[in-house]
Amino acid sequence: MNTERIRTLIIDDEEFVRLVVEQALREEGCDTRTASGGQNGLDLLRTGDFDCVITDLRMPGVDGRAVLRWVKDHQPDVDVIVLTGHGDVKDAVAAIKDGAWDFLIKDTPFDGAAVKAALAKLRTVRELRRENLAARHGGYRQEAVVKGISQAWQTLETQIAQVAPSQAPVLIQGETGSGKEVVARLLHAQSRRASGPCIAINCGAVSRELLESELFGYEKGAFTGATTAKPGLIAAAEGGSLFLDEVGEMPGPMQVSLLRFLDRNEYRPVGSTRTLRADVRIICATNRDLQELVFQGRFRDDLLYRINTVTLRVPPLRERSEDIPGLVGHILQTLRIPGTTTRTPTPEGLAHLTSYRWPGNVRELRNVIERIVLMSPKTGPITREEILHVLPQASPAAGPQDQTQLPLEEIERLHIERVLQASGGNKTKAAQTLQIDYKTLLTKLKKYEAGH
């Protein structure tokens, strides 16, 4: 049963009507406020947080039509139900055409039965609307993932099962492409919020100017081009989880806003004076050393303490090579064209894939398999030769003991070469991955060339 606590504003100049509607809504578990006129109602709307407005159409001064117009212009996510007498049904129908969600006729004697019936319908519609909004923003529900057989992945899955039922924020740390979003999805699927949406956003892929409006939404006129109000991802994730990938890229002012939300579950849309609330679990992820960013003054220490109540480390693929055969099979199955047979690698080909160190982790593995499938006209098993054509630099994975006898400078050189290879030779991208500046990378490369 849907038990959403709908926050409702009742606007009517008749005290009796206000009392009847308020009592009916309270019996259904709603949070209610009342206003004795349209202007008073607009004042409450400007500063309050409401899901629904129930307003009389005919009132002195600011009437129900004016309230409806204001809501549709400034808070289109708020549903409006109009109250009308028998003689004004045509006006109520006109209000529906102008954007009202429903209308109720004030029968004599007036009771709350019709109000309760309308509320039940509204709850169902709001749930469907929220699911659609989540889908448009990349929301997902539980999805099948590959179960790793390695000890490293098994340990992580045990930690996920322990942490998932909690409401505490979680920080997921791991290298690029290691599967941090998969872990976030598993956390959500095993939590009490599994029936709700799980919305993901990459903080590093959205410009600083747009990130705030993407997360918190905005009011009409908040900035150039904001012709209508729009709810943000926090509203879309109501009752579920919000996954903030690359949280270390979040600008300073946004960090303050996120901290406020974590502390109070409150936020303000851009350009609004309203303080809204949302029931959302925050899951963050990063491939950066956030403590180092704190020392550099680029990340708030109080926010770091708040988001890493629990920290999960995603092992890189080189630490769980036993999982590669299962991952390859899963990727090939997802790439299979309907009506064709799923290709599988030969033992020699699979051994070659398993021996590679995969600096780009699961993401790189998927890209390689996709290229093999797309570029090869062959059918049947995937041979080692096909893999070499796409991944010519594959080399046996060096275990920890293989490098213990190497000088530190040689270990650094090998690592830089692997990162450059994963970056397709793009030195700028490699420098970003290595977290060194471009000039330092060029200096090191020249030194290595001089030594050979």
C-alpha positions in Angstrom: 0.0 0.0 0.0 1.3 3.5 -0.9 1.7 5.5 2.3 3.4 8.6 0.9 2.8 11.6 3.3 1.5 14.1 0.8 2.1 17.7 1.9 -1.0 19.6 1.1 -2.1 23.3 1.3 -5.8 23.9 1.6 -7.1 27.3 0.4 -10.7 28.3 1.0 -12.4 31.3 2.4 -15.0 29.1 4.2 -13.7 27.8 7.5 -16.1 24.8 7.6 -14.7 23.6 4.2 -11.1 24.0 5.4 -11.9 22.0 8.6 -13.6 19.1 6.7 -10.8 18.8 4.1 -8.1 19.1 6.7 -9.6 16.4 8.8 -10.0 14.0 5.9 -6.4 14.5 4.8 -5.0 14.1 8.3 -6.9 10.8 8.6 -5.1 9.6 5.5 -1.7 10.6 7.0 -1.1 13.8 5.1 0.8 16.9 6.4 -1.6 19.9 5.9 -1.5 23.7 6.1 -4.5 25.9 5.6 -5.0 29.4 4.2 -8.2 31.6 4.4 -7.6 33.2 1.0 -5.7 33.1 -2.3 -3.1 35.7 -1.3 -2.4 34.0 2.0 -2.1 30.8 0.1 0.5 32.2 -2.4 2.5 33.5 0.5 2.7 30.0 2.0 3.5 28.5 -1.4 6.5 30.9 -1.8 8.1 29.7 1.4 6.7 26.2 2.0 7.2 22.8 0.6 4.0 21.3 -0.8 3.0 18.4 -3.1 -0.6 19.3 -3.6 -2.9 22.4 -3.4 -6.6 22.1 -2.8 -8.2 25.5 -3.6 -11.6 26.9 -3.9 -12.3 28.5 -7.3 -14.4 31.4 -6.2 -12.8 33.6 -3.5 -12.6 37.4 -3.1 -9.4 39.0 -4.2 -6.9 36.3 -5.5 -9.2 33.5 -6.6 -8.5 29.9 -7.4 -7.7 30.5 -11.1 -4.9 33.0 -10.1 -3.5 30.4 -7.6 -3.6 27.7 -10.4 -1.8 30.0 -12.8 0.9 30.9 -10.3 1.5 27.2 -9.4 1.8 26.1 -13.0 4.3 28.9 -13.7 6.5 28.5 -10.6 5.9 25.1 -9.1 4.7 22.7 -11.9 5.6 19.7 -9.8 2.7 20.6 -7.4 -0.7 19.1 -8.2 -3.7 21.4 -7.9 -7.2 20.2 -7.1 -10.0 22.8 -7.4 -13.1 22.9 -5.3 -16.3 24.2 -6.8 -20.1 24.4 -6.3 -22.7 22.7 -8.5 -23.2 25.8 -10.5 -19.6 26.3 -11.4 -18.8 22.9 -13.0 -18.0 24.6 -16.3 -15.4 26.7 -14.6 -13.9 23.6 -13.0 -13.6 21.9 -16.4 -11.9 25.0 -17.7 -9.5 24.8 -14.8 -8.6 21.3 -15.8 -7.8 22.5 -19.3 -5.5 25.1 -17.7 -3.5 22.5 -15.8 -5.5 21.5 -12.6 -5.1 17.8 -11.8 -8.8 17.3 -10.7 -11.8 19.0 -9.3 -14.2 18.3 -6.5 -17.8 19.5 -6.1 -18.8 20.7 -2.7 -21.9 18.7 -2.1 -24.4 19.5 0.6 -23.8 18.3 3.2 -20.1 18.4 2.4 -17.9 15.6 3.8 -14.4 14.3 3.2 -15.2 11.1 1.3 -14.6 12.6 -2.1 -11.4 14.2 -0.8 -10.1 10.8 0.3 -11.0 9.2 -3.0 -9.1 11.9 -4.9 -6.1 11.5 -2.6 -5.9 7.8 -3.3 -5.9 8.4 -7.1 -3.3 11.2 -6.7 -0.9 8.9 -4.7 -1.1 6.3 -7.5 -0.4 8.9 -10.2 2.5 10.4 -8.2 4.1 7.0 -7.9 3.9 6.4 -11.7 5.1 9.9 -12.4 8.1 9.5 -10.1 9.0 6.2 -11.8 8.9 7.8 -15.2 11.0 10.7 -14.0 13.6 8.3 -12.6 13.7 6.5 -15.9 14.3 9.7 -17.9 17.2 10.6 -15.6 18.8 7.2 -16.0 17.3 5.6 -12.9 17.3 1.9 -12.6 15.9 -0.8 -10.4 17.5 -4.1 -9.5 19.5 -5.5 -12.5 21.4 -8.7 -12.9 25.2 -8.3 -12.4 28.0 -10.8 -12.8 28.7 -12.6 -9.5 32.5 -12.7 -9.0 34.2 -15.8 -7.8 37.4 -14.2 -6.6 38.1 -13.7 -2.9 38.5 -10.0 -3.4 35.0 -9.7 -4.9 33.4 -12.1 -2.4 34.8 -10.0 0.4 33.3 -6.9 -1.2 29.9 -8.5 -1.6 29.9 -9.5 2.1 30.6 -5.9 3.0 27.8 -4.7 0.7 25.3 -7.0 2.4 26.3 -5.7 5.8 26.0 -2.0 4.8 23.0 -2.1 2.5 20.2 -2.2 5.1 21.6 1.0 6.8 20.5 4.5 5.9 24.1 5.8 6.3 25.9 7.5 3.4 28.4 5.3 1.7 31.7 6.3 -0.1 32.8 3.9 -2.8 36.5 4.1 -3.8 38.1 2.5 -6.8 40.0 3.0 -10.0 38.4 4.2 -13.1 36.3 1.5 -14.7 36.5 -0.9 -11.8 32.7 -1.1 -11.3 31.9 1.6 -8.7 28.4 2.1 -10.2 27.8 -1.7 -10.1 28.5 -1.6 -6.3 26.1 1.3 -5.9 23.5 -0.6 -7.7 24.0 -3.6 -5.5 23.8 -1.5 -2.4 20.5 0.0 -3.5 19.1 -3.4 -4.6 19.8 -4.9 -1.2 18.5 -1.9 0.8 15.1 -1.1 2.2 14.8 1.4 -0.7 15.0 -1.3 -3.4 11.5 -0.6 -4.6 12.4 3.1 -5.1 14.4 4.7 -7.9 18.2 4.9 -8.0 19.5 7.9 -9.9 23.1 8.3 -11.0 25.0 11.5 -12.0 28.7 12.0 -12.8 29.7 15.2 -11.1 32.8 15.4 -13.3 30.8 15.2 -16.5 28.4 18.2 -15.8 29.6 21.8 -15.9 29.8 23.5 -12.5 27.1 26.0 -13.6 24.6 23.2 -14.4 25.4 20.7 -11.6 23.4 22.6 -8.9 20.3 22.9 -11.1 20.6 19.3 -12.2 20.6 18.1 -8.6 18.2 20.6 -6.9 16.1 21.7 -9.8 15.2 25.3 -10.5 12.4 27.9 -10.5 11.0 29.7 -13.5 13.2 32.6 -14.3 16.1 31.4 -12.2 18.4 31.9 -15.2 18.3 32.7 -18.9 16.4 29.9 -20.6 14.5 28.8 -17.5 11.1 29.3 -19.0 9.4 26.9 -16.6 10.3 25.4 -13.3 11.9 21.9 -13.3 12.5 19.4 -10.5 16.0 18.0 -10.0 17.5 14.6 -9.5 17.0 14.7 -5.7 13.2 15.0 -6.3 13.4 12.2 -8.9 15.2 10.0 -6.3 12.6 10.5 -3.6 12.3 7.3 -1.6 15.4 5.8 -3.2 19.1 6.4 -3.7 21.2 9.1 -5.4 24.6 8.0 -6.7 27.1 10.8 -7.0 30.0 9.6 -9.1 33.3 11.5 -9.1 32.2 13.4 -6.1 35.7 14.8 -5.7 35.0 17.0 -8.8 32.1 18.8 -7.1 32.7 22.6 -6.8 33.0 24.2 -3.4 29.5 25.9 -3.2 27.8 22.7 -4.2 29.7 20.9 -1.4 28.1 23.2 1.1 24.6 22.5 -0.4 25.2 18.7 -0.3 26.4 18.9 3.3 23.2 20.7 4.3 21.1 18.0 2.6 23.0 15.2 4.3 22.5 16.9 7.7 18.9 17.9 7.3 17.4 16.3 4.2 16.7 19.9 3.0 17.5 21.7 -0.2 16.5 24.7 -2.2 15.9 24.7 -6.0 17.9 27.3 -7.8 16.2 30.7 -7.7 13.7 29.6 -5.0 13.1 30.8 -1.5 11.4 27.5 -0.6 13.1 24.9 1.5 12.2 21.5 0.3 12.7 18.1 1.9 13.4 14.7 0.4 14.0 11.2 1.7 17.0 10.1 -0.3 20.1 8.0 0.5 23.3 9.4 -0.8 26.0 7.1 -2.2 29.2 8.7 -3.4 32.1 7.4 -5.5 35.6 8.6 -6.3 38.9 7.5 -7.9 40.7 10.4 -6.2 42.3 10.6 -2.8 39.7 12.9 -1.1 42.0 13.3 2.0 44.6 14.8 -0.3 42.0 17.1 -1.8 41.2 18.2 1.7 44.8 19.1 2.3 44.8 21.0 -1.0 41.7 23.0 0.1 39.7 21.6 -2.8 37.3 19.4 -0.7 35.6 20.2 2.6 36.8 18.1 5.5 33.3 18.2 7.2 31.8 16.8 4.0 34.4 14.1 3.7 33.6 13.0 7.3 29.9 13.0 6.5 30.0 10.9 3.2 32.5 8.3 4.4 30.5 7.0 7.3 31.1 3.7 5.5 33.8 3.3 2.9 33.9 0.4 0.4 36.9 -0.3 -1.8 36.3 -1.8 -5.2 39.3 -4.1 -6.2 40.9 -3.4 -9.6 40.5 -6.2 -12.2 44.1 -7.2 -11.8 43.4 -8.3 -8.2 40.5 -10.5 -9.3 41.6 -12.1 -12.6 39.6 -15.2 -11.7 36.4 -13.1 -12.5 37.5 -12.3 -16.1 36.1 -15.5 -17.7 32.7 -14.8 -16.2 32.8 -11.1 -17.2 33.8 -11.9 -20.7 30.9 -14.4 -21.0 28.5 -11.8 -19.7 29.7 -9.1 -22.0 29.5 -11.3 -25.0 26.0 -12.4 -24.1 24.8 -8.7 -23.9 26.4 -8.0 -27.3 24.8 -11.0 -29.0 22.6 -10.1 -32.0 19.2 -11.7 -31.7 19.0 -14.9 -33.8 22.8 -15.5 -33.6 24.9 -17.7 -31.4 27.0 -16.1 -28.6 30.7 -16.2 -29.5 33.1 -17.6 -26.9 36.9 -17.2 -26.7 39.2 -20.2 -27.3 41.2 -21.4 -24.2 44.3 -19.6 -25.6 42.3 -16.5 -26.3 40.8 -16.5 -22.8 44.2 -17.1 -21.3 45.5 -14.0 -23.1 42.6 -11.9 -21.8 43.1 -13.2 -18.3 46.9 -12.5 -18.2 46.5 -8.9 -19.2 46.7 -6.3 -16.4 43.7 -4.2 -17.5 44.7 -0.7 -16.3 41.3 0.4 -17.5 39.6 -2.4 -15.5 36.2 -3.8 -16.4 35.4 -0.8 -18.7 38.5 -1.4 -20.8 37.7 -5.2 -20.9 34.2 -4.4 -22.2 35.6 -1.9 -24.8 38.1 -4.6 -26.1 35.4 -7.3 -26.4 33.1 -4.8 -28.2 35.8 -4.0 -30.7 36.5 -7.7 -31.3 32.8 -8.4 -32.0 32.3 -5.3 -34.2 35.6 -5.5 -36.2 35.7 -9.2 -36.8 33.5 -10.7 -39.6 34.1 -14.2 -38.2 31.8 -16.5 -36.5 32.6 -19.2 -34.0 35.1 -19.1 -31.3 37.2 -15.9 -30.7 40.8 -16.8 -31.3 43.9 -15.5 -29.7 44.9 -13.9 -33.1 41.7 -11.8 -33.1 42.4 -10.6 -29.6 46.0 -9.7 -30.5 44.7 -7.7 -33.4 42.8 -5.5 -30.9 45.0 -5.8 -27.9 48.6 -6.3 -29.3 50.4 -5.1 -26.1 48.8 -7.8 -23.9 51.4 -9.2 -21.5 51.3 -11.5 -18.5 50.1 -9.9 -15.3 53.0 -9.2 -13.0 52.2 -10.6 -9.5 53.5 -8.7 -6.4 56.6 -10.9 -6.3 57.5 -10.0 -9.9 58.1 -6.4 -9.0 59.7 -6.7 -5.6 63.1 -7.0 -7.1 62.7 -4.0 -9.4 64.0 -0.5 -8.6 61.2 2.0 -7.8 62.0 4.0 -10.9 61.4 1.0 -13.1 58.1 0.2 -11.4 57.0 3.8 -12.0 58.1 3.6 -15.7 56.1 0.4 -16.2 53.0 1.9 -14.6 53.2 5.1 -16.7 53.5 3.0 -19.8 50.4 1.0 -18.9 48.3 4.1 -18.2 49.5 5.6 -21.5 48.4 2.4 -23.3 45.0 2.5 -21.6 44.6 6.2 -22.6 45.3 5.4 -26.2 48.5 7.4 -26.2 46.7 10.5 -25.0 49.2 12.2 -22.7 46.8 14.7 -21.3 44.4 12.0 -20.2 47.2 9.9 -18.9 48.5 12.8 -16.8 45.0 13.2 -15.3 44.8 9.5 -14.5 48.2 9.6 -12.9 47.3 12.8 -11.0 50.4 14.6 -12.1 50.6 17.7 -14.3 51.3 17.4 -18.1 54.7 18.9 -17.9 55.9 16.4 -15.2 54.7 13.5 -17.4 56.6 14.8 -20.4 59.8 15.2 -18.3 59.5 11.6 -17.0 58.9 10.2 -20.6 62.0 12.0 -21.9 64.0 10.6 -19.0 62.8 7.1 -19.9 63.6 7.5 -23.6 67.1 8.7 -22.7 67.7 5.6 -20.6 66.9 3.2 -23.5 
